[in-house]
Amino acid sequence: MAREVLNVGQVRIHGGSVSREDAMKEAADILQAAGAVTGAYFDAMQQREETVSTYMGNELAIPHGTNETKETILDSALSVVRYDGGVDWDGNPVTFVVGIAGKGDEHLEILSQIALVFSDEEEVAKLKQAQTPEELYTLLSTVNAS
């Protein structure tokens, strides 16, 4: 990947909670504002969620589109939103919603970077303690390594 998939403008922290649908909408909106996806990407995320949950464990969900909706992806990017009040993801508690758009096969590389961070419970604890989007971004900036 030639450029960063995550910048501080694509990272948010909310004190409360929202519905799964609202969390996915915010993830898609951030990706769209970054120029990575079209307005149809939220629908693509919903289609994916209907077939398989994007809940990954360790308080993480990674909503993304389906292979059939690849045309809605313009560029590779991430959105990261932390909901301190949590999101009920089909009965699973989620704090971090990481929206992902991967051009071509880049999503596989991006997913592996995210998995490395979120597989470590100490890292997740640090992410939960970040006070600002800038702090959270700094902790997550390894996803930009290619």
N, C-alpha and C positions, 0 to 999 in steps of 0.2 A: 504494500500500500504506500502510495507516494505522499499521502497527507494524513494529518491527524483525523481520527474518526470521532474524537470527543474533544470539545473545548468547554471552558467554564460556563459559557452561555447555554449549554445543553444539560446543565446539572441544576437540580432544584431540591429544596428541602421544605416539606410541609409538616406543620405540627399536628394536624388532624388526620382523619382517615377519609377515604372516598370509596365508591363502589369499584369493582373490577373494571366495569365498562368505562367509568370516568378516568381511571388510572391509565387504561389503554389509550383513551382519547388524548390525554395529555402527552403520553409517550409519542404518539403519532404526530400530534401538533408540533412538538419540539423538532422532530425529524423533518417535518414539512418546512418549518421556519428556517431550518439549516440548509434547505435546498436539496435534501437527500431523497425525498419521496414526493409523490403527487398526493392530492387530496383524497385519492381512492385508497391510500394505504391503510387507513383505519378499518375500512371494510375488509381488507385483506387480513388484517390482524384478527378481526372477529371470525372470519372463515376458518383460520388456523385454530382458534380457540374452540370452535364447534367440533373439530375432529380430534384434537389432542390438547390437553392442558399444557400451557407454557410455564406452569409452576415447576421450579427446579429444586426445591428444598432449600434449607438454610436461609429462609425468609426472602427468597429471590424468585421473581418471575421475569421471564424474558419474552414478552410478546413480540411477534414478528409475523410477516405474511406467509403465504403459501408459495410453493414453486410455480403454481399456475398464475400467480399475480406478480411475477418478477418485473413486468413492464411498469409497475408503479414505483419501482426503485430507480432513482436517477444517479445516486452516488452512495458510497458506504458511509455510515454514520451511526452514532449511538445517542440515546437520550437516557439520562439517569435521574430518577425521582425517588427520593426517600420520603416515605409517609410514616412519621413517628407514631401516628395513631393506628397504623396498620391498614391493610386491605385484606378483605376476606376473598381469597382466590379459590373458589369452590371448596370452602371449608378449611383451606390451608392459610396460615398466617403469613402475610407478605409485608415486608418493610421496604424492600427495594424493587422498583419496577425499572427494568433496563430495556428500553425499546431498541431494536436492532434492525438496520437495513444494510444488507451486504450486496454490493454489485458483483455479479458473476459468482465466483466461489469464495469471495472475501469473507462472507459471513462465518465460514468455518474457522478461519484464523481468528476473527474477532471473538467468536464464542469461546475458543480455547483460552484466550487471554482473560475473559470474564470468569471462566470456570476456575482458572488458577487463583484469582483473587478470592472468589466466594467459596472455594473449597476449604479455606483456612479460617477456622472459627475466630482466631485472634484478629485476623484482618477484618472480618465482618464486625467484630466488636469495635475496632477502630473506626470503621465506616459509620457505625451508629453513633459514635461520640463526636464526630466532626460537627463543628458549630456553624459553619458557613458553607455555601456552595463551593467557594474557593478551596477550602480545606478538603472537602469531599473530592473535588476534582483532583487535587494534588495526590490524594491517596489512590485514586483510580487511574492516574495518568499512564500507568504501565500498559493500559490497553492500547495505547498509541504506538507501542513498540512493534516493529514488524520484522 
